[in-house]
Amino acid sequence: MYCYPLNLPEKTTPYQLTVIVVNYNVEYFLDQCLQSVRKASDGLKIEVIVVDNASRDGSVEMLAQKYSDFHLILNEDNVGFSKANNQGIDIALGKYVLLLNPDTVVEESGFRKVIDYMDAHPEAGGLGVRMIDGRGNFLPESKRGLPKPMVAFYKIFGLSRIFPKSKRFGQYHLGHLSEFETAEIDILSGAFMLMRKEALDKVGALDESFFMYGEDIDLSYRIQKGGYKNVYFPETTIIHYKGESTKKSSVNYVFVFYRAMVIFAKKHFSGNNAWLFSFLINMAIYFRASLAIFTRLIKTLFLPLFDLTCIVLGLFALTNYWSMSNIEFPDELIRYSIPAYGITWVAVVYFNGGYDRPIKLFKYLKGTILGTLPILVAYAILPKSLQFSRLFIFIGAAWVMIYYFVSRIYFHFAFPKWFRLRNTTKKNFAIYGSDVEFERISHLLSQTQTNIGEVKKVSKEELADETLKVDELIFSAKDISNEEIIALMSKLKSNDLDFKIAPEASDLLIGSNSIDTAGELYILNLNALISSENKRKKRLFDLMAAFGMMLSLPVSIFLFKNKATYVQNVFSVLVGKKSFIGFSEELSFKDVRLPRIKKGILTPDDGFEFHDEGITEKLNLLYARDYSMRKDFSIVWKAWRKLDS
């Protein structure tokens, strides 16, 4: 760990508040957060401590350049949320300590309001505030109850979601309390967790047994046990983009979050309560993990399986028509070939992007034609006794095309919210800012967005109109306060309206279009590589190449100096831990424009003898923007001798 006290004041200097921000590879969100912290600190005695958990995305350089008056603690490893915050707490000199997530924006008057409240209420040991997500929606985790066994049971099995306002079933998020009502609560959110330093000295800092999740629950409970109250204070609001490093829909999140609850139960509950809680949590782990896997499989496979059923039934119907014309089919064809035909057509359509959004009818046509080719090849190598009629294959292909076209048009009109053909509607933007900022943001949109419709400048009066007819509203941080932005987001929130903030003197826009997604950046449009279709193509190339290399090992292994490394690399690709082509870890973290992909054995500049940083950067950007399987093949072909590195 390296600790850099940049212009650190004397130890004896009293502070009203110490703000601690733990960062891990979220440079631009951190920058926006610290800008808001600086504005909120105006006129107050506040110290800011930033703890960086071994970020590699340029965060540290940005901090040194723009926030040299803050205190920076630089860790060599990711030590986790609890330990990193404790490093800040250990040196905090403020009367109050605020743990603040880097993916947040605070109001200019926020710090003064919470300090005044805590000064007036000495019984309060901890305080949380009203939080909204990037679309202006209230975040229920702003106020929470203690997760006792039955409270956990109601949440785990969905009763709290079914009856959110119930005093009994909605205890986890205290749904019976208004989001605008100051009230005593049990649990504070770790995104904005304000505590009296005196209370921390008495009950202790964060428990480092919790690497991620659960530590805020544990500390909140200990503050209560120490004789203090925890308060929900909605007089100030923050934006929280919910940029967790673990997706809440993932199986990994289920295990990490609920196991944190087990640690909490063993620590604070005793006897039967601890046993019951642990039993419920372990039930929840496997229930929620199974549910997450099942839900994902249903979402992914339901439509392809439905199509496969319809296509196979249609092919069987064709055999009946042939039979009526006195043309008999071999039993083996009926039993095996027709299902195999259907699987082949659906699989090729799937890998060709037919099931991606937006729906494109051309992909079904292309997928059906490409799927027919391997069927014809397989037919050609069948024994003569099993060859019956190529005409059936062509008519079957025609049936598949007709089915896809008719079914997709029907779905488009019958289920417009769930299923739509390619949407060519252009997106309309409104920008609040000065003329200079309007021109700057408009230019940025033209570089980062496609399918742009109208881009118009709006005034404060127009913003007050709740019927603003645009798809996305962009605020210039230079021309409007965070307080006004947060108020407008809360007022104008809608399922059809997205918000972005354009930080001052920065070539990006920050926001989040969903309560279920982390914050987003609008930067150069380089996400072609991580489209659903290209991710499948990239994985398909890796599988085919790795499988071919494994088969050729008895010969190919003698071509490499580091034989064990070569075999290990190929096996890592085969099982999905690595890809044959990726960006260097150092470069992918430094250049935020590059999408996050698996670590590669080779990089796009392998195969070239030069080592020029500028050209390497361009090759990586071109690979991300114009990905194709042909590019992967070309790189492996040129640089195959480096596969053992």
C-alpha positions in Angstrom: 0.0 0.0 0.0 1.2 3.5 -0.9 -0.2 6.5 0.9 0.1 9.9 -0.7 -1.0 12.8 1.6 -1.3 15.4 -1.2 -1.2 18.8 0.5 -2.5 17.2 3.7 -3.3 19.7 6.4 -2.0 19.5 10.0 -3.3 16.7 12.1 -4.8 19.0 14.6 -7.1 20.7 12.1 -10.7 20.0 13.0 -13.1 18.9 10.2 -16.8 18.8 10.2 -16.8 15.9 7.8 -14.5 13.3 6.3 -15.6 11.9 3.0 -14.2 8.5 2.1 -14.5 7.2 -1.5 -13.2 3.7 -2.5 -12.5 3.4 -6.2 -11.9 0.4 -8.5 -11.6 1.1 -12.2 -14.4 3.6 -12.6 -12.4 6.7 -13.5 -15.1 8.8 -15.1 -17.7 8.0 -12.5 -15.2 8.8 -9.8 -14.3 12.1 -11.5 -18.0 13.1 -11.6 -18.5 12.1 -8.0 -15.5 14.1 -6.8 -16.6 17.1 -8.7 -20.0 17.0 -6.9 -18.2 16.4 -3.6 -16.0 19.5 -4.2 -19.1 21.6 -4.9 -20.9 20.3 -1.8 -17.9 21.1 0.4 -18.0 24.8 -0.4 -18.0 26.8 2.8 -17.5 23.7 5.0 -14.5 22.2 6.7 -14.3 18.8 4.9 -11.5 16.4 4.1 -11.7 13.9 1.3 -9.9 10.6 1.3 -9.9 8.5 -1.9 -8.8 4.8 -1.5 -7.9 3.2 -4.8 -8.0 -0.6 -5.0 -5.3 -1.2 -7.6 -7.2 0.4 -10.5 -5.6 0.2 -13.9 -7.9 2.5 -15.9 -6.2 5.8 -15.4 -7.9 6.7 -12.1 -4.7 7.3 -10.2 -3.3 9.6 -12.8 -6.6 11.5 -13.0 -6.6 11.9 -9.2 -3.1 13.3 -9.1 -3.9 15.7 -11.9 -7.3 17.0 -10.8 -7.6 16.3 -7.1 -4.1 17.0 -5.6 -5.8 18.6 -2.6 -7.4 15.3 -1.6 -5.7 12.5 0.3 -5.0 9.4 -1.8 -4.3 5.9 -0.6 -3.1 3.6 -3.3 -3.4 -0.1 -2.7 -1.3 -2.6 -4.7 -4.2 -5.2 -4.7 -8.0 -5.0 -4.5 -8.4 -5.4 -0.8 -12.2 -5.2 -0.9 -14.7 -2.6 0.2 -14.5 -3.0 3.9 -10.7 -3.0 4.3 -10.3 0.0 1.9 -12.9 2.1 3.8 -11.2 1.2 7.1 -7.9 2.5 5.7 -9.7 5.9 5.3 -11.5 5.6 8.7 -8.2 5.0 10.5 -6.9 8.4 9.5 -10.2 10.4 9.4 -10.2 13.6 11.4 -13.8 14.7 10.8 -16.5 14.8 13.4 -18.6 12.7 11.0 -17.4 10.1 8.5 -19.2 9.5 5.2 -18.6 6.4 3.2 -19.6 7.4 -0.4 -19.7 5.2 -3.5 -17.8 6.5 -6.6 -20.9 6.0 -8.8 -22.9 8.7 -7.0 -23.7 12.4 -7.4 -24.4 14.5 -4.4 -26.4 17.8 -4.2 -24.5 21.1 -3.5 -26.4 21.6 -0.2 -26.3 17.9 0.8 -23.3 17.9 3.1 -24.5 21.1 5.0 -28.0 19.6 5.5 -26.8 16.2 6.9 -24.2 17.9 9.2 -26.9 20.3 10.5 -29.2 17.4 11.2 -26.6 15.3 13.0 -25.5 18.3 15.1 -29.1 18.8 16.1 -29.7 15.1 16.9 -26.8 13.8 19.1 -28.7 10.5 19.5 -28.2 9.7 15.8 -25.1 7.6 15.2 -25.7 6.9 11.5 -27.6 8.6 8.6 -28.7 7.6 5.1 -30.3 9.7 2.4 -32.9 9.4 -0.3 -31.3 7.8 -3.4 -32.5 7.7 -7.0 -31.1 5.7 -9.9 -30.0 7.0 -13.3 -33.6 7.3 -14.5 -34.9 9.2 -11.5 -36.5 6.1 -9.8 -36.4 5.9 -6.0 -34.1 3.2 -4.8 -35.8 1.2 -2.1 -32.5 0.2 -0.4 -32.3 3.8 0.8 -34.1 2.6 3.9 -34.0 -1.0 5.2 -35.0 -3.1 8.2 -32.9 -5.6 10.0 -32.8 -8.9 8.1 -34.1 -11.1 10.9 -34.9 -14.7 9.9 -38.6 -14.0 8.9 -37.7 -10.7 7.2 -35.1 -12.6 5.2 -37.6 -15.3 4.4 -40.1 -12.7 3.1 -37.4 -11.2 0.8 -35.9 -14.5 -0.4 -39.2 -16.0 -1.5 -40.6 -12.8 -3.0 -43.3 -11.9 -0.5 -41.7 -8.5 0.0 -42.0 -7.8 -3.7 -45.7 -8.9 -3.8 -46.6 -6.9 -0.8 -44.1 -4.0 -0.8 -46.2 -1.6 1.4 -47.0 -4.3 4.0 -45.6 -3.7 7.5 -45.0 -7.4 7.9 -43.9 -8.6 4.5 -42.2 -5.3 3.4 -39.9 -5.0 6.4 -36.7 -5.4 4.4 -37.1 -2.1 2.5 -39.6 -0.6 5.0 -42.1 -0.1 2.3 -44.7 1.2 4.7 -42.6 4.3 5.2 -42.8 7.2 2.7 -39.6 7.9 0.7 -40.1 11.6 1.8 -40.5 10.9 5.5 -37.6 11.3 8.0 -37.7 8.2 10.1 -35.6 5.9 12.3 -34.4 2.8 10.4 -32.2 -0.2 11.1 -29.9 -0.4 8.1 -28.0 2.3 6.2 -26.9 1.9 2.6 -23.1 1.6 1.9 -23.5 3.9 -1.1 -24.0 6.9 1.3 -23.3 5.9 4.9 -22.8 8.9 7.2 -21.7 8.1 10.8 -20.7 10.0 13.9 -16.9 9.4 14.4 -17.6 9.1 18.2 -19.9 6.1 17.4 -17.3 4.5 15.1 -14.7 4.8 17.8 -17.1 3.0 20.2 -18.5 0.2 18.0 -15.5 -0.3 15.6 -15.1 0.2 11.9 -16.3 -2.2 9.1 -15.9 -5.9 9.6 -13.3 -7.0 7.0 -14.8 -10.6 7.0 -17.2 -9.0 4.5 -15.3 -8.6 1.2 -18.4 -7.3 -0.7 -22.0 -6.9 0.5 -23.3 -7.2 4.1 -20.7 -4.9 5.7 -23.1 -2.0 5.8 -25.8 -4.2 7.5 -23.3 -5.4 10.1 -22.0 -1.9 10.9 -25.5 -0.4 11.0 -26.6 -3.1 13.5 -23.5 -2.5 15.7 -24.3 1.3 15.7 -27.8 0.5 17.1 -26.3 -2.0 19.6 -23.9 0.8 20.7 -26.9 2.9 21.9 -27.3 5.1 18.8 -30.1 5.6 16.2 -29.9 5.2 12.5 -31.9 7.7 10.5 -33.3 7.9 7.0 -33.0 11.6 6.0 -34.8 12.4 2.7 -34.2 16.2 2.8 -31.3 15.6 0.4 -31.1 13.2 -2.5 -28.2 11.6 -4.4 -28.0 9.8 -7.7 -26.6 6.3 -7.4 -25.9 4.6 -10.7 -25.8 1.1 -9.0 -22.5 0.2 -10.7 -21.8 -3.0 -8.8 -19.1 -5.2 -10.0 -21.4 -8.2 -9.7 -24.7 -8.3 -11.7 -27.7 -8.9 -9.5 -29.1 -11.3 -12.0 -26.0 -13.5 -12.0 -25.5 -16.7 -10.0 -22.2 -15.3 -8.6 -24.1 -12.4 -7.1 -26.5 -14.8 -5.4 -23.7 -16.7 -3.7 -21.7 -13.6 -2.7 -24.6 -11.7 -1.3 -26.4 -14.5 0.6 -23.2 -15.9 2.0 -22.5 -12.4 3.4 -25.9 -12.8 5.2 -24.7 -16.1 6.7 -21.6 -14.3 8.1 -23.9 -11.7 9.6 -26.2 -14.3 11.1 -23.4 -16.3 12.7 -22.0 -13.1 14.1 -25.1 -11.5 15.6 -27.7 -14.2 16.1 -27.4 -17.0 18.6 -28.9 -20.4 19.2 -32.0 -21.3 17.2 -32.1 -17.9 15.5 -28.7 -18.3 14.0 -29.4 -21.9 12.9 -32.8 -20.8 11.4 -31.2 -17.9 9.6 -28.3 -19.9 8.2 -30.8 -22.6 7.1 -33.0 -20.1 5.3 -30.0 -18.4 3.7 -28.6 -21.7 2.4 -32.0 -22.6 1.0 -32.1 -19.1 -0.6 -28.6 -19.6 -2.2 -29.7 -22.7 -4.1 -33.2 -21.6 -4.7 -32.1 -18.2 -6.1 -29.2 -19.7 -8.0 -31.4 -22.3 -9.6 -34.0 -19.6 -10.4 -31.4 -17.4 -11.9 -30.1 -20.2 -14.2 -33.6 -21.4 -15.1 -34.8 -17.8 -15.9 -31.8 -17.2 -18.1 -32.3 -20.5 -19.9 -36.0 -19.8 -20.4 -35.3 -16.3 -21.8 -32.6 -17.6 -24.1 -34.0 -20.8 -25.3 -37.8 -20.5 -25.2 -38.2 -18.9 -28.6 -35.6 -21.1 -30.4 -37.2 -24.3 -28.9 -40.7 -23.0 -29.9 -39.4 -22.4 -33.4 -37.8 -25.8 -33.5 -41.0 -27.5 -32.5 -43.0 -25.7 -35.2 -40.4 -26.4 -37.9 -40.1 -30.1 -37.1 -43.9 -30.5 -37.0 -44.0 -28.8 -40.4 -41.4 -31.2 -41.8 -43.3 -34.2 -40.5 -46.4 -32.8 -42.2 -44.5 -32.6 -45.4 -43.6 -36.3 -45.1 -47.3 -37.1 -44.8 -47.9 -35.2 -48.0 -45.2 -37.2 -49.7 -46.8 -40.4 -48.4 -50.1 -39.4 -49.8 -48.3 -39.2 -53.2 -47.0 -42.8 -52.7 -43.5 -41.6 -51.9 -42.2 -43.6 -48.9 -39.5 -42.3 -46.6 -36.9 -44.5 -44.7 -37.8 -45.0 -41.0 -34.3 -43.6 -40.1 -35.2 -40.4 -41.9 -38.4 -40.0 -39.9 -36.7 -40.9 -36.6 -33.4 -39.0 -36.8 -33.0 -36.9 -39.9 -36.0 -34.6 -39.6 -35.2 -33.5 -36.0 -31.5 -33.1 -37.1 -32.6 -30.9 -40.1 -34.7 -28.7 -37.7 -31.9 -28.4 -35.2 -29.4 -27.5 -37.9 -31.6 -24.7 -39.4 -32.5 -23.2 -36.0 -28.9 -23.4 -34.7 -27.5 -21.7 -37.8 -30.2 -19.0 -37.6 -29.3 -18.5 -33.9 -25.5 -18.2 -34.6 -26.3 -15.8 -37.5 -28.0 -13.4 -35.1 -31.6 -14.3 -35.9 -32.6 -14.1 -32.2 -30.9 -10.9 -31.4 -32.6 -7.6 -30.9 -33.6 -5.7 -33.0 -35.1 -8.5 -35.2 -34.0 -8.5 -38.8 -35.8 -10.7 -41.3 -32.8 -10.9 -43.5 -30.9 -12.9 -40.9 -33.6 -15.6 -41.0 -33.2 -15.8 -44.8 -29.4 -15.9 -44.6 -29.4 -18.4 -41.7 -31.8 -20.8 -43.5 -29.7 -20.7 -46.7 -26.5 -21.3 -44.7 -28.2 -24.1 -42.7 -29.2 -25.8 -45.9 -25.6 -26.2 -47.0 -24.5 -28.6 -44.3 -27.7 -30.6 -44.7 -27.0 -31.1 -48.4 -23.4 -32.1 -47.6 -24.6 -34.6 -45.0 -27.2 -35.9 -47.5 -24.6 -36.4 -50.2 -22.5 -38.7 -48.0 -25.4 -40.9 -46.9 -25.6 -44.5 -48.2 -27.7 -44.7 -51.4 -30.3 -46.7 -49.5 -31.0 -43.7 -47.3 -31.0 -41.1 -50.0 -34.6 -40.3 -50.9 -35.1 -36.8 -52.4 -33.1 -33.6 -52.5 -36.3 -31.9 -53.4 -37.6 -32.5 -49.8 -34.6 -30.6 -48.4 -35.3 -27.6 -50.7 -39.0 -27.6 -49.9 -38.2 -28.0 -46.2 -35.9 -25.0 -46.5 -38.7 -23.0 -48.1 -41.0 -24.1 -45.3 -38.5 -22.8 -42.7 -38.2 -19.4 -44.5 -42.0 -19.1 -44.7 -42.4 -20.1 -41.1 -39.9 -17.5 -39.9 -41.3 -14.7 -42.0 -45.0 -15.4 -41.1 -44.3 -16.0 -37.4 -42.1 -12.9 -37.0 -44.7 -10.6 -38.7 -47.4 -12.1 -36.5 -45.3 -11.6 -33.3 -44.6 -8.1 -34.3 -48.3 -7.1 -34.4 -49.6 -9.5 -31.7 -46.9 -8.8 -29.1 -45.5 -5.3 -29.9 -44.0 -4.7 -26.4 -42.2 -8.1 -26.3 -41.3 -8.6 -29.9 -40.7 -6.0 -32.6 -39.1 -6.1 -36.0 -36.2 -3.8 -36.6 -37.0 -0.4 -35.2 -35.9 2.4 -37.5 -37.4 5.1 -35.3 -34.8 7.8 -34.7 -34.0 8.8 -31.1 -34.7 12.4 -30.2 -32.4 14.3 -27.7 -32.9 17.4 -25.7 -29.9 19.3 -24.2 -30.0 21.8 -21.4 -27.0 24.1 -21.5 -25.5 27.2 -23.0 -25.0 27.6 -26.8 -21.4 26.6 -26.5 -22.3 23.5 -24.4 -25.1 22.7 -26.8 -22.7 22.6 -29.7 -20.1 20.6 -27.8 -22.7 17.9 -26.6 -24.3 17.8 -30.1 -20.9 17.1 -31.6 -20.3 14.4 -29.0 -23.6 12.7 -29.8 -22.8 12.6 -33.5 -19.6 10.8 -32.7 -21.1 8.2 -30.3 -24.7 7.6 -31.4 -26.3 6.2 -34.6 -29.9 6.7 -35.6 -30.1 10.2 -34.2 -33.3 12.1 -34.9 -33.9 15.7 -33.6 -31.4 17.3 -31.2 -32.8 20.4 -29.6 -31.8 22.9 -27.0 -34.3 23.3 -24.1 -34.8 26.1 -21.6 -35.6 25.9 -17.9 -39.2 26.8 -18.7 -39.4 23.8 -21.2 -37.8 21.5 -18.6 -40.7 22.4 -16.2 -43.1 21.0 -18.8 -43.6 17.3 -17.8 -44.7 16.5 -21.3 -41.3 17.0 -22.8 -41.4 14.9 -26.0 -37.9 13.5 -26.3 -36.2 10.1 -25.7 -33.2 11.4 -23.8 -32.5 14.5 -21.8 -28.9 15.6 -21.4 -27.8 18.1 -18.7 -24.7 20.2 -19.1 -23.1 20.1 -15.6 -21.5 23.4 -16.4 -24.8 25.2 -16.6 -27.1 23.5 -14.1 -26.6 22.5 -10.5 -26.6 18.9 -9.3 -29.5 19.8 -7.0 -31.6 21.0 -10.0 -30.6 17.9 -12.1 -31.7 15.5 -9.3 -35.0 17.4 -8.8 -35.8 17.3 -12.5 -34.9 13.6 -12.8 -37.2 12.9 -9.9 -40.0 15.0 -11.4 -39.7 13.9 -15.0 -38.9 10.2 -14.4 -40.6 8.0 -17.0 -40.0 4.6 -18.6 -39.7 6.4 -21.9 -37.2 9.0 -20.8 -33.5 8.5 -20.2 -31.1 11.0 -18.6 -27.4 11.7 -19.1 -25.0 14.2 -17.6 -22.3 15.9 -19.6 -19.4 16.6 -17.2 -17.6 19.9 -17.7 -14.7 19.8 -20.2 -15.0 16.0 -20.7 -15.7 14.1 -23.9 -18.3 11.7 -22.6 -21.8 11.5 -21.2 -22.7 9.6 -18.0 -26.0 8.0 -17.1 -27.9 4.8 -16.6 -31.0 3.7 -18.5 -32.2 1.0 -16.1 -32.4 0.3 -12.4 -31.0 -3.1 -13.2 -27.9 -1.9 -15.1 -24.7 -0.1 -14.0 -23.9 3.4 -15.2 -23.1 3.9 -18.8 -20.7 6.0 -20.8 -21.4 7.5 -24.2 -18.0 7.4 -25.9 -16.8 6.3 -29.4 -19.1 3.6 -30.8 -16.8 0.6 -30.5 -19.2 -2.0 -29.1 -19.6 -4.0 -32.3 -17.3 -6.6 -30.7 -19.6 -7.3 -27.8 -22.8 -7.5 -29.7 -24.6 -10.7 -29.0 -24.0 -11.9 -32.6 -20.2 -11.2 -32.5 -19.8 -12.6 -29.0 -21.2 -15.9 -30.4 -19.0 -15.8 -33.5 -15.9 -15.1 -31.4 -16.7 -18.0 -29.1 -17.4 -20.2 -32.1 -14.1 -19.4 -33.7 -12.3 -20.1 -30.4 -14.0 -23.4 -30.0 -13.3 -24.5 -33.6 -9.7 -23.4 -33.5 -9.0 -24.8 -30.1 -10.6 -28.1 -31.0 -8.6 -28.3 -34.2 -5.4 -27.6 -32.3 -6.2 -30.2 -29.6 -6.6 -32.8 -32.4 -3.3 -31.8 -34.0 -1.3 -31.9 -30.7 0.6 -35.1 -31.6 2.2 -33.1 -34.4 1.8 -29.4 -33.6 3.3 -29.6 -30.1 6.8 -30.1 -31.6 6.5 -26.7 -33.3 6.5 -24.8 -30.0 9.4 -24.2 -27.6 7.1 -23.8 -24.5 5.0 -26.9 -25.0 3.3 -27.0 -21.6 2.3 -23.3 -22.0 0.9 -24.0 -25.5 -1.3 -26.9 -24.3 -2.4 -24.9 -21.3 -3.4 -21.9 -23.5 -5.3 -24.0 -25.9 -7.2 -25.8 -23.1 -8.0 -22.4 -21.4 -9.6 -21.2 -24.7 -11.5 -24.5 -25.1 -13.1 -24.2 -21.6 -13.8 -20.5 -22.0 -11.3 -19.0 -19.6 -9.4 -17.2 -22.4 -9.8 -16.2 -26.0 -7.3 -16.6 -28.8 -7.5 -12.8 -29.5 -7.9 -10.1 -26.8 -6.5 -6.8 -25.7 -3.6 -6.6 -23.4 -4.9 -6.1 -19.8 -2.8 -2.9 -19.4 -4.2 -1.4 -22.6 -7.8 -2.4 -22.0 -7.9 -0.7 -18.6 -6.1 2.4 -19.8 -8.4 2.9 -22.8 -11.9 3.1 -21.6 -13.2 3.1 -25.2 -12.3 -0.6 -25.6 -15.0 -3.0 -24.6 -14.3 -5.6 -21.8 -13.6 -9.0 -23.3 -11.8 -12.1 -22.1 -8.0 -12.1 -21.7 -6.4 -13.1 -25.0 -3.4 -15.2 -25.9 -2.7 -12.9 -28.8 -3.5 -9.3 -29.4 -4.6 -7.5 -32.7 -1.0 -6.1 -33.2 0.6 -9.6 -33.0 2.0 -10.6 -36.3 3.5 -7.2 -36.9 7.2 -6.6 -36.2 6.8 -3.0 -35.1 6.2 -1.8 -31.6 4.5 1.6 -32.0 2.0 2.6 -29.2 0.0 4.8 -31.6 -0.5 2.1 -34.2 -1.2 -0.5 -31.6 -4.0 1.7 -30.2 -5.5 2.1 -33.7 -5.4 -1.6 -34.4 -7.2 -2.4 -31.2 -9.9 0.2 -31.9 -10.3 -1.2 -35.5 -10.6 -4.7 -34.1 -13.3 -3.5 -31.6 -15.2 -1.6 -34.3 -15.0 -3.9 -37.2 -14.8 -7.4 -35.7 -15.2 -10.5 -37.9 -14.1 -14.1 -37.6 -11.9 -13.5 -40.5 -9.8 -11.0 -38.4 -9.4 -13.7 -35.7 -8.2 -16.2 -38.3 -5.8 -13.7 -39.8 -4.2 -12.8 -36.5 -3.8 -16.5 -35.5 -2.4 -17.3 -38.9 0.2 -14.6 -38.7 1.2 -15.0 -35.1 0.7 -18.7 -34.4 4.2 -19.0 -33.1 3.3 -16.8 -30.1 0.6 -19.2 -28.9 3.1 -20.6 -26.4 3.7 -17.2 -24.7 
